């Protein structure tokens, strides 16, 4: 029996996927539930398991974009196991040996007709309308492109593959590589441009004295790690707690626009931007307002490991009412983070630098961090945005009272 394997739906809003990698070759014998391919959606990379055992015939190439429900391979469930598949290979190779002979004969007559018109045809060097548009976008002169179309015409493919001049070389390596972006990266790019073009995005800044948090971490991080099975007490749990508190004080920051309506949420699903092997991913910590410091650290660690190992699912990244991103881990001192649509706000963390500040009329050196809130001004006014960021700052600079109810041991479950 020939089984048609179709692309399953990774999520409700996903209509197509891209074949990232085939893990098997055409003609291989596969076992039921064996991973045969990795497919990229606009939200995650997923493995495609074999539905039955048998010999596989691939119907799509790596890099192909296929619709959900489309046939990507066939599995012959009646085929013999590997021992029987080896004999079929030589038989298949026999006609391949003759194929070059036919090609050699065909090449000779092709060479003259292609060259003759190219030099005299009025179409030589003339781009098609689609090719001209691409060349104009790349700022490339048609005269610098060799056309491969009929009569030397410049085709759309010629324009797509054309590379702008990089100036006169003066020595050294000048290699280039053209790599197709993954579906996930293309979707991220599309969403970032959309956020810039379709929202009234503004950014407000503040700075946080990290001394109180550092004191708590230095005092309790070893006990926290020992008590909770090696779980670290990082900065993200403090920031997540501070954000959920501020969102409850300023609920407009925890809302979204839907046409002419505003959607308010009474829960805080915090999206945490992480850098994975496939690019930027934003898994969601659900109902973060109900989690303890231990619960937040455990969930962030779980999601980060899944993203790093390529095991993140669409459901892990679906939803979210507010985002936190930490450019400080890469050394960023200050940035303007871009909103993660359809959310209305995103908090940017940055690196911690010891700087002199005025404390009670005296100059002291403290570990300081700049924080940035980018928000959609269509739905969030200046009072709410600035008030929200000040509330985050207050909680981080007085975590014992505002985030731990005055009892650090109880809050950290020690």
Secondary structure, 3 states (H helix, E strand, C coil): CEEEEECCCCCCCCCEEEEEEECCCCCCEECCCCEEEEEECCCCEEEEECCCCEEEEECCCCCCEEECCCEEEEEECCCCCHHHHHHHHHHHHHHHHHHHHHHHHHHHHHHHHHHHHHHHCCCCCCECHHHHHHHHHHCCCHHHCCCCCHHHCECHHHHHHCCCCCCCCCCCCCCCCCCCCCHHHHHHHHHHHHHHHHCCEEEEEEEEECHHHHHHHHHHHHHHHHHCCCCCCCHHHHHHHHHHHHHHHCHHHHEEEECCEEEECCCCCEEEEEEECCEEEEEEECCHHHCCHHHHHHHHHHHHHHHHCCCCCCHHHCCCCEEEEEHHHHCCCCCCCCCCCCCCEEEEECCEEEEEEEECCEEEEEEEEEEEEEEECCCCCHHHHHHHHHHHHHHHHCHHHHCCCCCHHHHCCC
